[in-house]
Amino acid sequence: MKAGNGGLLLLAVVLVVGSVLIGSRREGAEFAGSDGQAMEAVAAIQPDYRPWFGFIWEPPPEIASGLFALQAALGAGGLGYYLGFKRGQARGRRNRADAGD
């Protein structure tokens, strides 16, 4: 691993750990989702609001977190494939240009 990559990795770890430590020190800090916060805000603005429709199936929390992790993994895999594909194209163009000299 290059020294620059190691420094970036260390910086990323410090930022993640630091943000968790700072966030956990606040009084009443919870890792609540934005859906719950939005429902609380709507209930505060208009208490008699009723949703137009409900969920067909609401998975248990274990399955929901697994589905979220699967979604994140598929997105990261797709992005990684695209970036690798584009890097390979650029490397191929560079090699063809070098071979022509």
Rosetta constraint file for C-alpha pairs under 8 A:
AtomPair CA 1 CA 5 HARMONIC 6.48 0.50
AtomPair CA 1 CA 6 HARMONIC 6.64 0.50
AtomPair CA 2 CA 6 HARMONIC 6.38 0.50
AtomPair CA 3 CA 7 HARMONIC 6.24 0.50
AtomPair CA 4 CA 8 HARMONIC 6.29 0.50
AtomPair CA 5 CA 9 HARMONIC 6.12 0.50
AtomPair CA 6 CA 10 HARMONIC 6.12 0.50
AtomPair CA 7 CA 11 HARMONIC 6.11 0.50
AtomPair CA 8 CA 12 HARMONIC 6.16 0.50
AtomPair CA 9 CA 13 HARMONIC 6.29 0.50
AtomPair CA 10 CA 14 HARMONIC 6.18 0.50
AtomPair CA 11 CA 15 HARMONIC 6.14 0.50
AtomPair CA 12 CA 16 HARMONIC 6.23 0.50
AtomPair CA 13 CA 17 HARMONIC 6.09 0.50
AtomPair CA 14 CA 18 HARMONIC 5.77 0.50
AtomPair CA 15 CA 19 HARMONIC 6.01 0.50
AtomPair CA 16 CA 20 HARMONIC 6.30 0.50
AtomPair CA 17 CA 21 HARMONIC 6.18 0.50
AtomPair CA 18 CA 22 HARMONIC 6.06 0.50
AtomPair CA 19 CA 23 HARMONIC 5.91 0.50
AtomPair CA 20 CA 24 HARMONIC 5.99 0.50
AtomPair CA 21 CA 25 HARMONIC 6.40 0.50
AtomPair CA 22 CA 26 HARMONIC 7.13 0.50
AtomPair CA 23 CA 29 HARMONIC 6.74 0.50
AtomPair CA 24 CA 29 HARMONIC 6.04 0.50
AtomPair CA 24 CA 30 HARMONIC 7.76 0.50
AtomPair CA 25 CA 29 HARMONIC 7.42 0.50
AtomPair CA 32 CA 36 HARMONIC 6.93 0.50
AtomPair CA 32 CA 37 HARMONIC 7.40 0.50
AtomPair CA 33 CA 37 HARMONIC 6.71 0.50
AtomPair CA 34 CA 38 HARMONIC 6.01 0.50
AtomPair CA 35 CA 39 HARMONIC 6.24 0.50
AtomPair CA 36 CA 40 HARMONIC 6.28 0.50
AtomPair CA 37 CA 41 HARMONIC 6.23 0.50
AtomPair CA 38 CA 42 HARMONIC 6.19 0.50
AtomPair CA 39 CA 43 HARMONIC 6.11 0.50
AtomPair CA 40 CA 44 HARMONIC 6.17 0.50
AtomPair CA 41 CA 45 HARMONIC 6.26 0.50
AtomPair CA 42 CA 46 HARMONIC 5.87 0.50
AtomPair CA 42 CA 47 HARMONIC 7.32 0.50
AtomPair CA 42 CA 49 HARMONIC 7.61 0.50
AtomPair CA 43 CA 47 HARMONIC 4.57 0.50
AtomPair CA 43 CA 48 HARMONIC 7.48 0.50
AtomPair CA 43 CA 49 HARMONIC 6.96 0.50
AtomPair CA 59 CA 63 HARMONIC 5.97 0.50
AtomPair CA 59 CA 64 HARMONIC 5.78 0.50
AtomPair CA 60 CA 64 HARMONIC 6.17 0.50
AtomPair CA 61 CA 65 HARMONIC 6.07 0.50
AtomPair CA 62 CA 66 HARMONIC 6.29 0.50
AtomPair CA 63 CA 67 HARMONIC 6.10 0.50
AtomPair CA 64 CA 68 HARMONIC 6.18 0.50
AtomPair CA 65 CA 69 HARMONIC 6.16 0.50
AtomPair CA 66 CA 70 HARMONIC 6.13 0.50
AtomPair CA 67 CA 71 HARMONIC 6.12 0.50
AtomPair CA 68 CA 72 HARMONIC 6.23 0.50
AtomPair CA 69 CA 73 HARMONIC 6.08 0.50
AtomPair CA 70 CA 74 HARMONIC 6.12 0.50
AtomPair CA 71 CA 75 HARMONIC 6.19 0.50
AtomPair CA 72 CA 76 HARMONIC 6.08 0.50
AtomPair CA 73 CA 77 HARMONIC 5.97 0.50
AtomPair CA 74 CA 78 HARMONIC 6.06 0.50
AtomPair CA 75 CA 79 HARMONIC 6.13 0.50
AtomPair CA 76 CA 80 HARMONIC 5.94 0.50
AtomPair CA 77 CA 81 HARMONIC 6.02 0.50
AtomPair CA 78 CA 82 HARMONIC 6.22 0.50
AtomPair CA 79 CA 83 HARMONIC 6.16 0.50
AtomPair CA 80 CA 84 HARMONIC 6.00 0.50
AtomPair CA 81 CA 85 HARMONIC 5.96 0.50
AtomPair CA 82 CA 86 HARMONIC 6.17 0.50
AtomPair CA 83 CA 87 HARMONIC 6.11 0.50
AtomPair CA 84 CA 88 HARMONIC 6.08 0.50
AtomPair CA 85 CA 89 HARMONIC 6.25 0.50
AtomPair CA 86 CA 90 HARMONIC 6.24 0.50
AtomPair CA 87 CA 91 HARMONIC 6.12 0.50
AtomPair CA 88 CA 92 HARMONIC 6.04 0.50
AtomPair CA 89 CA 93 HARMONIC 6.24 0.50
AtomPair CA 90 CA 94 HARMONIC 6.16 0.50
AtomPair CA 91 CA 95 HARMONIC 6.11 0.50
AtomPair CA 92 CA 96 HARMONIC 6.17 0.50
AtomPair CA 93 CA 97 HARMONIC 6.14 0.50
AtomPair CA 94 CA 98 HARMONIC 6.17 0.50
AtomPair CA 95 CA 99 HARMONIC 6.12 0.50
AtomPair CA 96 CA 100 HARMONIC 6.40 0.50
AtomPair CA 97 CA 101 HARMONIC 7.10 0.50
